[in-house]
Amino acid sequence: VGTRSLRSALQAVADALTAHGFAAHTEKSDNKLSIVTSHCPFGDVAIEHPVICAVERGMVKGMLSALHGAADVSTVQSLAQGDTFCATSV
């Protein structure tokens, strides 16, 4: 089984997140790829319980691992931190 390019894998992850209510897309900035979600289906619960952001980051990491291979991911912006959207960087 071949693996996808990182960009292709990220797009597939963004599509899966969008299908589950996250309104996600990919972005490239400063030679880093990110998944940006402009809507969180957990709403205010994510703001009150930031651990939900870790769950979302774990989903991204798990899907990327299956599609592309191991990747380091980090949350760079989140609603729980007061940002207007969430972004997970690879």
C-alpha positions as CSV (number, residue, x, y, z in Angstrom):
1,V,0.0,0.0,0.0
2,G,1.5,3.4,-1.0
3,T,1.2,6.5,1.0
4,R,-0.1,9.8,-0.1
5,S,1.9,13.0,-0.2
6,L,1.6,15.1,2.9
7,R,-0.4,17.7,1.0
8,S,-2.8,15.1,-0.3
9,A,-3.1,13.4,3.1
10,L,-3.8,16.8,4.8
11,Q,-6.6,17.5,2.2
12,A,-8.1,14.1,2.9
13,V,-8.0,14.8,6.7
14,A,-9.6,18.3,6.1
15,D,-12.3,16.7,4.0
16,A,-13.0,14.2,6.7
17,L,-13.2,16.9,9.4
18,T,-15.5,18.9,7.2
19,A,-17.8,15.9,6.8
20,H,-18.1,15.9,10.6
21,G,-18.9,19.6,11.0
22,F,-15.5,21.2,11.3
23,A,-15.5,23.3,8.1
24,A,-11.8,22.6,7.6
25,H,-9.4,23.5,4.8
26,T,-5.6,23.3,4.3
27,E,-3.2,26.3,4.2
28,K,0.5,26.7,3.5
29,S,2.3,29.5,5.3
30,D,6.0,30.0,6.1
31,N,6.8,26.5,4.6
32,K,4.4,24.9,7.1
33,L,1.2,23.1,6.2
34,S,-1.9,23.5,8.4
35,I,-5.4,22.4,8.7
36,V,-7.6,25.3,9.6
37,T,-11.1,24.8,11.0
38,S,-13.5,27.7,11.0
39,H,-16.3,26.0,12.8
40,C,-16.1,23.7,15.8
41,P,-19.0,21.3,16.1
42,F,-18.5,21.2,19.9
43,G,-19.2,24.9,20.2
44,D,-18.8,26.5,23.6
45,V,-18.0,23.1,25.1
46,A,-14.5,23.3,23.5
47,I,-14.0,26.7,25.0
48,E,-15.0,25.5,28.4
49,H,-13.0,22.2,28.1
50,P,-9.9,22.7,26.0
51,V,-9.1,19.0,26.2
52,I,-11.4,18.7,23.2
53,C,-8.7,20.4,21.2
54,A,-6.3,17.7,22.1
55,V,-8.8,15.1,20.9
56,E,-9.1,16.9,17.5
57,R,-5.3,17.1,17.3
58,G,-5.2,13.4,18.0
59,M,-7.7,12.7,15.2
60,V,-5.6,14.7,12.8
61,K,-2.4,12.9,13.9
62,G,-4.1,9.5,13.6
63,M,-5.5,10.1,10.2
64,L,-2.3,11.5,8.9
65,S,-0.4,8.5,10.2
66,A,-2.7,6.2,8.3
67,L,-2.6,8.2,5.1
68,H,1.0,9.5,5.0
69,G,3.1,8.2,7.9
70,A,4.0,9.6,11.3
71,A,3.9,13.3,11.5
72,D,4.4,15.8,14.3
73,V,1.3,18.0,14.7
74,S,0.7,20.9,17.0
75,T,-2.2,23.3,17.8
76,V,-1.1,26.8,16.8
77,Q,-4.5,28.5,17.2
78,S,-7.7,27.5,19.0
79,L,-11.0,28.9,20.1
80,A,-10.2,27.7,23.6
81,Q,-7.2,30.1,23.5
82,G,-9.4,33.0,22.4
83,D,-8.6,32.8,18.6
84,T,-11.3,33.1,16.0
85,F,-10.5,29.7,14.4
86,C,-8.5,26.6,15.1
87,A,-5.3,25.6,13.3
88,T,-3.2,22.4,13.5
89,S,0.2,22.7,12.0
90,V,2.3,19.9,10.6
